[in-house]
């Protein structure tokens, strides 16, 4: 039996070591991509995630890999309308970044942002929004818009460069000037990006500061690469060591060839598994799917992250505490029944909701003439809300019940039946019903909305009930500022505009003799 020479042994050993290095590198990069989140990045903050009355996907955008999928900032992820700002205030002289904007997307580069307002450059391929230089106030309302053509944009990646002077801002797209805009710039400012409901990607940000520093952001996750690589490499050695011992005991007569075959097979299987895991990570974990939802729920549970979205039980307990009995005879009660839009998802304080703002407006002429109750509960549908109203809320003896429903009700026949129950019950009790066409943003209207709106129109005609078209009113105001956090949830400015849409029709209805 011939002996194996050292040179014969060194070849396979060298090959296995190279294989270990390759596998360790690939799985380290996979791990870093899986943990590439805005939270781990540490340089940016998400405005949606900090809302006191949260919207769906706000926190998930920060703590899951969705925002930085494929090492770029994705403003259209998790229902879009994401606003991402620098964590620190900066003193820039210039900023440049890559962006990709397929039709009908748009994005706004925000700068000069402080307590009093902001400036912005909106880049748009959407017919509802023209590309423009924006100046806005602290609540997000546009005070000035200066349109500019976006002729030199590419279908793929583009490069935008902004030079900051003392009283002017110069903008260049792919090396060509888009214009110079007169404005007074702050010494220190936050900067960032805001998107709409469609895909809009940002990459390779470079910020030049007044002190000469250059800040670069690739949106990659290089943190602790060598530490993680070392851990993966040691685990791989341990795994192969255990396999070596097992195979050596199983094949004692001819261990060298058999053990080598086992090791090579196991490591090649790890190589084959990597693209499968990478594909799964890209398609299921880095997008809002059932897998990423489980990832998010597990992260929330393990870290005990409190939810900023009021649950059904919390809402019912709050309403029971605030309104234990029927109101005084001198006050007319108006009960709003709706879901998260009515509750006020997307604001920071209860007094920013359109329900509260409407109550203030109605009581301007005579204090405490009206008490407006916010019966909005996130995630509910018309049938379950009617059940709550019939069994409990009707005891509040409202003079008016305003129904702001449509978006959550995907089953239109059940929606129609529930609204009809509201109208019939209120009619029998002498309570007036007011129907509101719940709003969606102009560029992302849910498929069931037109059908449910038509149902409301038909029932309003049949029961002679007043109807307010909140949706059309907000569509007309769509470019007055940043009104939305997603397709259905309004910002504080959006809530204010909704209250203005409702105020005049409410006054006419309440003074029509029915009140």
Order of alpha helices (4+ residues) and beta strands (2+ residues): alpha-alpha-beta-alpha-beta-beta-beta-beta-beta-beta-beta-beta-beta-beta-beta-beta-beta-alpha-alpha-alpha-alpha-beta-alpha-alpha-beta-alpha-beta-alpha-beta-alpha-beta-alpha-alpha
